[in-house]
Amino acid sequence: MSRNHNDKKSAPGSNNRNRKAMRYSPRYRSSNNQNGHVTEDERLLRRPTQPLISPTDPVPQEQVKQEQHALERALHLDFT
């Protein structure tokens, strides 16, 4: 029994065609909108980036307590 699997190829060099095509294709393809309309789902998938800012004022202690309480509630929430 032969272990040579070359007989399964349809044409010489056929394996390289797919690799080359993948290299030149864009990773994230834009939708085929002919009229430029964007659906709500597509709009929600692409959010504009927010600029990075450093905080100038210290966070109020009340807000820290509220966020900590919300985190504790979320950790102990029973999803069953």
C-alpha positions as a printed NumPy array, in Angstrom:
array([[  0.   ,   0.   ,   0.   ],
       [  1.367,   3.371,  -0.995],
       [  1.604,   6.185,   1.506],
       [  2.003,   8.771,  -1.199],
       [ -1.049,  11.02 ,  -1.141],
       [ -0.06 ,  13.052,  -4.187],
       [ -2.606,  11.227,  -6.339],
       [ -5.42 ,  13.087,  -4.506],
       [ -4.353,  16.494,  -5.848],
       [ -6.553,  17.764,  -8.642],
       [ -3.923,  19.933, -10.292],
       [ -0.282,  20.723,  -9.619],
       [  0.057,  23.788,  -7.436],
       [ -3.608,  23.868,  -6.436],
       [ -2.753,  24.122,  -2.739],
       [ -0.967,  27.428,  -3.167],
       [ -3.892,  29.169,  -4.828],
       [ -5.969,  29.223,  -1.66 ],
       [ -3.095,  30.457,   0.464],
       [ -2.352,  33.308,  -1.915],
       [ -5.999,  34.278,  -2.102],
       [ -6.254,  34.376,   1.697],
       [ -3.16 ,  36.541,   1.951],
       [ -4.614,  39.272,  -0.248],
       [ -8.166,  39.185,   1.074],
       [ -9.058,  41.676,   3.81 ],
       [ -9.426,  40.197,   7.256],
       [-12.627,  42.031,   8.073],
       [-14.728,  42.533,   5.004],
       [-17.08 ,  45.451,   4.771],
       [-20.691,  44.648,   4.064],
       [-21.995,  44.805,   0.526],
       [-24.078,  47.929,   1.005],
       [-24.572,  49.503,  -2.384],
       [-26.384,  52.555,  -1.039],
       [-24.235,  53.137,   2.045],
       [-26.973,  52.495,   4.615],
       [-25.805,  50.899,   7.841],
       [-28.129,  48.8  ,   9.944],
       [-28.415,  49.337,  13.676],
       [-26.601,  46.068,  14.367],
       [-23.673,  47.073,  12.168],
       [-23.562,  50.474,  13.837],
       [-23.439,  48.889,  17.288],
       [-20.587,  46.606,  16.233],
       [-18.382,  49.554,  15.305],
       [-18.159,  52.058,  18.124],
       [-15.892,  55.075,  17.855],
       [-12.935,  54.879,  20.18 ],
       [-13.008,  57.13 ,  23.19 ],
       [ -9.963,  59.27 ,  23.898],
       [ -7.829,  58.228,  26.833],
       [ -7.917,  60.795,  29.604],
       [ -6.336,  60.827,  33.004],
       [ -8.63 ,  61.626,  35.928],
       [ -8.125,  65.093,  37.322],
       [-10.4  ,  64.837,  40.364],
       [-10.361,  62.015,  42.905],
       [-13.315,  59.642,  42.713],
       [-15.894,  60.38 ,  45.431],
       [-16.029,  57.805,  48.22 ],
       [-19.781,  57.364,  47.706],
       [-19.249,  56.305,  44.097],
       [-16.544,  53.845,  45.155],
       [-18.934,  52.29 ,  47.699],
       [-21.725,  52.018,  45.108],
       [-19.424,  50.335,  42.595],
       [-18.089,  47.938,  45.23 ],
       [-21.622,  47.067,  46.31 ],
       [-22.666,  46.459,  42.686],
       [-19.659,  44.192,  42.196],
       [-20.456,  42.191,  45.329],
       [-24.087,  41.781,  44.238],
       [-22.997,  40.619,  40.788],
       [-20.584,  38.075,  42.243],
       [-23.252,  36.555,  44.483],
       [-26.066,  36.584,  41.926],
       [-27.671,  33.193,  41.419],
       [-28.312,  32.551,  37.727],
       [-30.281,  29.341,  38.255]])
